[in-house]
């Protein structure tokens, strides 16, 4: 079946360093790739997303890259801060016959930014 | 706007009991979803709806039922609770076919 693999499962970086989280998807029909940040005990919050007709998207310290040929996409966080500490989830999605999108989520990466 | 709201926040059930998890959104979104999140895992889609009166199964629908009588509300029903249904349940809604916005979650324990 469809799946999304996410690596690493945990990541510790020093404050100010960069963090990279990678996802690989199996469904070649996937064409929308959101990233969510989830703080402990809180709801997932959308932080950035990318569509399949774009190779890269940036929003301040956060960027996402997509390689459709290899079915890879990655989240890049630069100049990390302690408040970036959270669990990050990637997802791959495609339109369904009923007109909505079905998300397949990765298993998450716990990012710790050490002060 | 309150966004997506869920009740209750926490619930403990005994095996075999039934309950309904409530979800409501005030953003006039057509698309709504129910997910479960097991400890240390990602989210799994239980059911979704593309509009009032229309629902469909996700990845893990067994043991659950939904209804969508209005645009605003999308309740999730557990008929015979089992320990395997211990999880955090998130409802989400979407204004378009892509971006989804999540509610605060319901933490359910079945003993």
Interface residues (C-beta under 8 A of the other chain):
Chain A: X4 X6 X32 X34 X36 X42 X43 X44 X45 X46 X49 X51 X89 X93 X95 X96 X98 X99 X100 X101 X102 X103 X105 X106 X107 X108
Chain B: X31 X40 X41 X42 X43 X44 X45 X48 X50 X54 X56 X58 X90 X94 X97 X98 X99 X100 X101 X102 X103 X104 X105
